[in-house]
Amino acid sequence: MNGLPRQARSVARLAAVQALYQMEAAGAGAETVIREFSEHRFDRDIEGEAMAGADEGFFAELVRGVVESQSAVDSSIVKRLAQNWRLERLDATVRAILRAGAFELAHRLDVPTEVVIDEYVELAKSFFEGSEPGFVNGALDAVAQDVRR
């Protein structure tokens, strides 16, 4: 990992999930969304509070990586869903979380499995109060077993 603090990676993961969601909802392309986040969302104050800095390179890597590897990423997730479940049946935010987490598990072997899973479970907790964080935990743990043997 580079010298940026872990929090910068956490902010980048959150932004990547938001970007993936936005891309799906609005049909925007990866480069457009990456540029929008870089120009308008990072290093901004929200309601007078300074936001933590994001590892913008890591953010862009996650977004581009999910898009470029989407078929393989989606296959790794679908393989671990209950029989007859399709990825499209999942909440769009859950899909974005799983896609980013599955990509990172498969392509960022420098980040420990436990860290990746924990980061995305915590993101799920920030969006959901129900069973979704547990679902994300189980799904990403299963994906990790497949891609990090």
Secondary structure, 3 states (H helix, E strand, C coil): CCCCCHHHHHHHHHHHHHHHHHHHHHCCCHHHHHHHHHHHHCCCEECCEECCCCCHHHHHHHHHHHHHCHHHHHHHHHCCCCCCCCHHHCCHHHHHHHHHHHHHHHHCCCCCHHHHHHHHHHHHHHHCCCCHHHHHHHHHHHHHHHHCC
